[in-house]
Amino acid sequence: MSSSRAAAPIAVLLYATAVIAGGASAENYDHLKDPISALMAGYGGPFWLYLLFGLYNGLLLLFALGLKPGSRAGR
C-alpha cells in the first residue's frame, strides 16, 4: 500500500479522534446538536486540537495527491 493510500484510514481515525476529544474538552459543545465547525468557531480550542485538525488536513492532502491521474504504481 502506498503512503498516499495509507493516509486515508489514518486521516479518518485522526478526524474522529479530534472531533470526539475536542467535543469532550469544550464546555458548551453537544455532539448531537452542534456542528463540528462549532468546535473551532468562537471556541478558541486548545493547541492540541488545532494540531490534530492540521495533521488531518495534511493527510487528506497527501491522499488527494495520490489520486491524481498517472499516480498508479507501475505507470
N, C-alpha and C positions, 0 to 999 in steps of 0.2 A: 504494500500500500504506500503510495507516495505521500510526502509530507503534506501536500495540499489536501489530499483526501482524508488524511488522519486529523486534519484541523477541524473538520466539520463536527464529528461527535464530541471532540473536546470543547469546541465552542458552545455546543448545546448544553453540556454539563456545566460549563462555566457561567453561562447566562442564567440557567436555573438556580445555581448557587447564589449568584449576585442578587437575583430577584428575591429569593427566599430570605437570605441573610439581611439584605437591605430592608426588606419589609419588617423583619423582626426587630431591627435596630431603630426604626422610625416610630415615634410615639403615636402619631395620628394616622398611620397608614393601615388600611384594611385591604388584604389581598383580594377579597371578593367584591369590594365596592370601588376601589381606586384603580386608575390605570397605572401601568408600570412607569410611564413617564412622570407620574407624580412623585416617584422616589427621588428624582433629581430636581424637579421644578419646585423652587421655593423651599426645598428641604435643606440644601447645602450639606449633603451627607458626608460621612467620614471619608478620609483619603482612601481607605481600602476599597470603598465602594466604587469610587472613580477609577481606581486601578483595575478592579475586576471587569468593569464595563469597557475600559480601554483595552485590556487583553482580549476580551471577546471580540471587539471590533477589529483588532489585529488578526486574529484567527479567521474571522469572516473574510477579511481582505485576502489573506493567504489562500483560502479555499476558492474565492472568486477568481483569483489569478490562475489557479489551476484549471478552471473551466474554460478558459479562452480556447478558441479553435487552434488545433495543431498542438495541443499540450499533452496528448496521449503518449505514453511511453512507446517507443518503437517507431515513432514517426520522424 
